Amino acid sequence: MRTTRTVGTVVSGLLLAVAACDSTTQPASGLIALSPDRAYADAPVAAALHGGPFRPSLSIDTSSGTANVDLRSFGCWLLPSAPNVAGMATANAIAATVTGVVSPTQLSVSIPAGLPAGVYDVELRDPAGRAGFLKSGFRSLGPDRDAPDVSLNGPLGGTYVIAGTRVPVIISANDGDGHLTSLGWVLTSLNFPAQTHTCPSPQGAARATCSDGEIVLPPSTALEDRLSLRVDAQDQAGNIGSREDLLLLAQIPVITVFAPSSGPSTGMTEIVVQGRSFVRGTRVLIDGVPITPAGGIVESDMTIRGFTAAHDPGPWPVVVETGNKQTAGQNFTYVAVPVLRRMSPDNGPSEGGTMVTIVGSHFVCDRPGTVGTQFSVGAGVLRIPVMVTDCAGSSRVVATMPPYPIPPDGTGTVTLFALDPAAGESTLPDAFTYTSLPKMTPPPPSR
């Protein structure tokens, strides 16, 4: 013999407790929200009804002593939202099915397919006949006629991929209020067989990202080839969203030589890079920084020309890059413009020979007589070299002053110049004053 009783319950692994004998003393189940609160009507919608307390009935088999939750003791309806009286089902009500008791505050509900578009109130009657009501709790969007939006996240359309490599593919789809059923991509080319990848099932999700596939690019002798990568996604209503992007197949670039090999750290040195397999998307980088403009101008498949960017002093590798592949060449050396700060002593006889210490920074002087920073003094357009006799690093040199460079013109003060052929020149005005000017021999009297 089997009987049905109304009891209090805590489900999902919790103990069911027997309700009080007078069930009329217990409050009606209040309704707070239905989630999701909107959906297309092409297929049944699994939803969660929040509120409570929800107290199902037990179906008890007295012969075996077993008891099961009787979900049929709940009644749930969707009513077109209008000036209805709360708790009163109408002839236009559409039944929903309570499919589970998750907790005393949540029921699982199945909303039937084919629900006409519009806003619906939600009504729930518990096993004791008490009604809970949720005004405008659900919106049916009607049939889903919108295709999913699809995206190619990597490699981006219009970019280069390299022959003989594997390239990961990342795609995504968004069906808004709909539900995805499939997602994948296909790569086609005139020169090798198509490649197809089907992503793991989205399992009814509204959004999905797929990154478990990769393109296998065969070796190629062509300088450049065109590939088509199409992304497809289908939703539960059969709508298909697609996009097609162009990829460009290229070879790994090779660098053979470039010139010049050094330039000022302030940048703007014109550099010419030569090699092979250069395409429109090949760039030249020095220490990861592209030369300008935009990595250089590709003049041919063997030559790229551009200008260096400003950079800290030092040697850095020159790299050619196509797509995700790079080839490194020799170093380009950034040289800082020498800086002059002071000269000591700052005066001496016009005959020259004064030993002076020149202080500054970024001097290139390994030893006297080597090619590096060149010092000179002058007034006007005339300059006379200053002979370096001792190098004390990049910030200090010892030198011998030359004789006063020009006949006296009322002043004996000269400017100090420091020139680095690879970096540029700096000046220190009024750096040294000749204290005794040479005597001028008067010209012979005219006859």
VENRA-V760361 format. One record per backbone hydrogen bond with DSSP energy under -0.5 kcal/mol. CO is the residue of the C=O (numbers start at 0). NH is the residue of the N-H. Records with the same first field share a line. If there is no record, write none. Layout:
# VENRA-V760361
CO: NH / NH
This chain:
# VENRA-V760361
0: 61 / 62
2: 59
4: 6 / 57
16: 7
20: 22
21: 24
22: 25
29: 51
32: 49
34: 47
36: 138
38: 140
40: 113
43: 45
44: 46 / 110
46: 108
47: 34 / 49
48: 106
49: 31 / 32
51: 29
52: 54
53: 55
54: 126
55: 6
56: 69
57: 4 / 59
58: 67
59: 2 / 61
60: 64 / 65
65: 60
67: 58
68: 70
69: 56 / 72
70: 73
74: 124
75: 95
76: 122
77: 93
78: 120
81: 83
83: 85
84: 87
86: 88
89: 92
93: 77
95: 75
96: 98 / 109
99: 101 / 107
102: 105
103: 52 / 53
104: 50
105: 101 / 102
106: 48
107: 98 / 99
108: 46 / 110
109: 96 / 111
110: 44
111: 114
117: 139
118: 80
119: 136 / 137
120: 78
121: 133
122: 76
123: 131
124: 74
125: 128
129: 125
131: 123
133: 121 / 136
137: 119
138: 38 / 140
139: 117
141: 40
142: 144
144: 146
148: 173
150: 152 / 171
153: 169
155: 158
158: 247
160: 249
161: 164
164: 216
165: 167
166: 214
168: 212
169: 152 / 153
170: 209
171: 150
172: 207
173: 148
174: 177
176: 39
178: 235
179: 203
181: 233
182: 198
183: 231
184: 196
185: 229
186: 194
187: 227
191: 188
194: 186
196: 184 / 198
201: 204
204: 179
205: 174
207: 172
209: 170
212: 168
214: 166 / 216
215: 217
216: 163
217: 163
222: 250
224: 248
226: 246
227: 187 / 229
228: 244
229: 185
230: 242
231: 183
232: 240
233: 180 / 181
234: 237
238: 234
240: 232
242: 230
244: 228
245: 157
246: 226 / 248
247: 160
248: 224
249: 162
253: 275
256: 273
258: 271
260: 332
262: 334
263: 266
264: 310
267: 269
268: 307
270: 272 / 305
271: 258
272: 303
273: 255 / 256
275: 253
278: 281
282: 320
283: 290
284: 286 / 318
285: 288
287: 289
288: 285
290: 294
291: 306
292: 295
294: 283
295: 297
296: 298 / 304
299: 302
300: 277
301: 274
302: 298 / 299
303: 272
304: 296
305: 270
306: 291
307: 267
313: 333
315: 331
316: 286
317: 328
318: 284
319: 326
320: 282
321: 324
324: 321
326: 319
329: 317
331: 315 / 333
332: 262 / 334
333: 313
334: 264
338: 360
341: 358
343: 356
345: 432
347: 434
348: 351
349: 403
353: 355 / 400
355: 357 / 398
356: 343 / 358
357: 396
358: 340 / 341
360: 338
362: 364
363: 372
366: 369
372: 374
373: 418
374: 385
375: 416
376: 383
377: 414
378: 381
381: 378
383: 376
384: 386
385: 387
386: 399
389: 397
392: 395
393: 362
394: 359
395: 391
396: 357
397: 388 / 389
398: 355
399: 386
400: 352
410: 408
411: 433
413: 430 / 431
414: 377
415: 427
416: 375
417: 425
418: 373 / 420
419: 422 / 423
423: 419
425: 417
427: 415 / 430
431: 413 / 433
432: 347 / 434
435: 349
439: 441
